[in-house]
Amino acid sequence: MNREGLKGLLKALAPLHLTGLKEITLEANPEDVSPEQADLWAECGVTRLSLGLQTLDERWLAEVLGRGHSVADSLKAVEILKERPYDLCLDMIYGLPSQQPEDWGTDLMRAVELEPQHLSAYSLTVEGGTPLARSIADKLLPPPPAAEKVADMFLIAGQAMASRGYYRYEVSNFARPGHESQHNLKYWRREAYLGLGPAAHSFDGRQRWCNVSSVRQWATALASGSAARAFTETIDPQAAHLETVMLGLRLPEGLPESVLASAPRLPEFLASGHLIRSEGRIRPTEKGLLLADRLAVELTD
């Protein structure tokens, strides 16, 4: 987005009183970053930059992930951004085809040596119908590692990041203390949020809705005074309870004991070491975070 476009966007958002925000995050890929763009983002008030590196190993970057940048591009982008007043977040992916746990450990440490304030580590999901899925189906690429190896990579990340002064504050996210993503914490704590623009999602605590994805349909709806929504759903109490537990168990801070007071299997998961009881809360251990979604379902059945 050019200077006029970005400034126009922020001007349109002015009635929301954004000047008091502690965090304005912009997502970018390495090929998007230049000194001029980085200066523009800072001038417009961006405080946090989430950079989609995905990997610092050329073996997976282009052929497997189909990324448009090289490792050299990634390193140059980080260098530019570190010269500006951003909280830098690096996004990484593990569980890549033929990747071994030791490969992931090396890749992760390369990213940590760049000294970001925040690092996201996501397990690869192969979506049906994508070029990656087709390449695997046609045996042009090997399949992702077995679940046991992916679990090892998850645990490696926790141990390695803790040794470098980062803590896992959500299943896939690590930060130095005080540099947690504030907007993401709102999602995981099931707080209200507002999404603006095509395909944006919103939640007010009782209803969730999504705008239409077509820019043309979205603009036409707004011009006619319509809400431009693709769907709206009301969350019933049972679904709300499941969401609360599922999201809460993605966070080491866990949930108040009262939320799980009637869960018959709670003692079982406390005894197995997946959960612990501490200071009036039920918290997942590292082993529990690995199975957070499954635990949530079994605790709310």
N, C-alpha and C positions, 0 to 999 in steps of 0.2 A: 504494500500500500504506500502511495506517495505522500508527501507532506500535506498536501491539500486534503486528500482523502482521510488521513488519520486525524488531522485537526478538525475536519468537519464532523467526523464520528464523535470525537470528544465533546465538541460543541453541542451536538444533538443530545448527548448524555448529561449535559450540565444541569438540567432540572433535577437530576437525581442526587445532586450535591456530592460529587465524587471527590472533592478536594480533601475531605477528611479521611479518605481510604488509606489504610496502612499498606495495602498491596494492590498493585495493578500488574497482572501477569500477561506476557505476550509469548506465544509459542512460535518457534522458528526452526527451520532446518539450516544446517551449515551453509548451504548455497545461498540462503537468503541474507546472510550477514556480510555487511561491508562497514567500513568506518562511518560512511555517511548515514546508512540506515541505523546503525547503533546510536549515533548522535541524535538522530531524529526521535527514536524511541525514548531516549532519556529526556530530551527536551519536552516531549509530550506527557511525561509523568510516569512512564513505565518503571516499575521498581524491581520486577522479577522477570527473568528471561529463562524459559524452558526450551532447551536445545535438544532436538531429536537426533542424537548421535547414532543410537541403536547398537552399534558395535564399533570398536576400534581395530578390527581385524578384517583386512581386505578380503579374506577368504569367503566371508559371508555377506559383505556389504552390498555388492552389486548383484552377484549371481543369484543369491538366495533372497535377499530383502528387496532387491530392485531399487536401491537408493540412488539418487542423482548426485551424490557427493562422494569424495574420496576421504581416506583417513587424513590426508594432508589438509583438505578443506576443513575437516572437523577441528583439527588442531589450530588452524589459522582463525577460525571463528571464535574459538575459546579465547585465544590470545586477544582478539579485538574486544570481546565482551568483558574480559577481566580488567581492561583499561578504563571501563565505564562503571558507574555506581549501581551495578545490578547485583541482586542475589541471583547467582547462577545455578540453575538446575539442569542436570544432564539426564537424559532418558536413555536407558539401555535395555536390551532384550537378551534373554538367555533361553536355552532349550532349542537352539537352532539345529537344523539337520546335520547329523554327524558330530555335533559339538560334544566334547567330553567335559566333565566337571573341572579338570585342570585347565582346559581352554577358557572356560568361563572365569575361573579365578584369575587368570592372567589378564583377560580382557577387562574385568572389573577393576583390578588394581591399576591398569593404565588410566582408566577414567578417574579413579580417586587421586592419582598423582597430579591431575589437573586442578585439584583443590576446589571443587564446587562447594557451595553451601548446602546443596541438596542433590540427591541422586534417586531416580526412580528406576527400579529393576523389574521388568515385566516378563513373565513367562510367555513364550511364543504361542499364539493360538492360530492354527491353520484354518482359515475360513473357506468353506466350500465355494467353488466357482472362481477363486482368485488364481492368478498366474502361478503362485507358489503351490497351491493345492493341485493344479493341473500338472506341474512339473514333478511333484511327488508321485501322483497317480501314474504318470507316464514313465516313471523310474529314471527321469533325468536327474533327480535329486534324491538322496536318501531320506527316509522319514525322520521326524524329530526323535530325540532320545527317548528311551523307555521312561515311564513315570517315576521309577525309582531313581534314575539318574537326575531327572528334573528336580525331584525332591532334594537330592544331595546339593544341587546348585542353589536351591532356595536357602538351605542351611549354611552353605559356604558364604553366601552373601551376608547373612546375619552376623556370622563370626568375623568375617573380614572387615565389614563396615564398622562394627563395634571396636575392633582393634585400632581403627583410625579415627576414633572420636565421633562417629556418627551413630545414631540410634534408630532402630526401626520403629517409627511411630505409626505405621500402617503396613499392612501386609506387603505392599510393593514399594514403599517409600521410606527413605532414610534422610535424616537431616542432622546438621549440627544444632545443638540446642538453641532455640530462638529463631530458627529459620524454617520452620514447618510451613507447608502451604496452607494458608488460611482459607482460601476458597474451597480446596478439597476437603478440609476438615469439616466444613459446613455440610458437605454431602454425607460424609461418614458419620457425622453426629445427627443426621436426619433433621437438619435445620432448614428453614425456608430459603429458597434462592430464586432469582429471577433470570430467565434467559431471554435475550433480545436478538431478533434476526431470524433468518430462515433456518429451520431444523433445530432451533434452540429449545431446550427443555426447561421447565419451571416446576416449582413445588412450593405449596403454601402450608404444608403440615397436614392437609386433609385431601387436597386434590393434586394431581400431577398432570401436566399437559405439555404438548409439543407443537411447535409451529410447523406449517407446511415447509417442505424442503425446497420447493421451486422459488427462486428469487422473484420471477415474474408473478406467480400466484400470491406470494407474500406481499409484494408491493401493491398489487391490485386490491387485495383484501384491505390493506391499511388505508388506501386511498378512498375506499368505499365505507370506511368506518367499522369494518369487521375485525374480528379478533385474529384471523389468519391461523387458526389452530387446526392441526391435522387430527388430533385426538385429545380427549380429556377423560381422565379416569378418577373416580373417587375411591380412596383407599379405605376398605372396611377395617374394623378393629382387629380381626384375625390377621389380615395381611400387614397391617401396621405393626403388629407385635412381631411377626416374622422379620420384617424389614429392620426393626429396632435391634433385634438379636443378631441378625446377619451382619449388619453394619457395625454394631458394637464389638463383635468378636473379630473384626478386622483390625481393631485398635488395641494396643497393649494396655490402654487405660481401661478397657473392658466396659462393663455395665454395672449399675447398682444391683446389689443382691436382690432387691425387691422385684426386678424385672424377671428374674429366673426362679422366684420363690416356689412356683408351682410346677417346675420342670422335674418330672420323675427321674430322669436320667442324669441330673446334675451330679449326684454323689458318685456315679460311675466315672464321669469324666474328670472329676476332682481326684479320684483315686488313681486314674490312669496317667495323671500328670499332664493332661491336655489343658486343664484349667486350674487356677489357684484362687483361693479366697483371700482377699487382702483389703484392709481398711474399708470394709463395707461394700466391696465391689468384687465381681467375678471377672477375673482377667485371664486371657489366653496366654499360655507359655509359647515359646518359639515353636514347639511341636504342635501346639493348638492352632497357632496362626497358619501353619501349613494345611490344616484341615478345617479352616474357619467356616466355609460354606456348609460343609457336611455336618459339622457340630451344630450349626444354627438350625438346620432342618430337623435333626434328631432331638434337639432340646425343645422344639416347638410342636412336635407331632402330638 
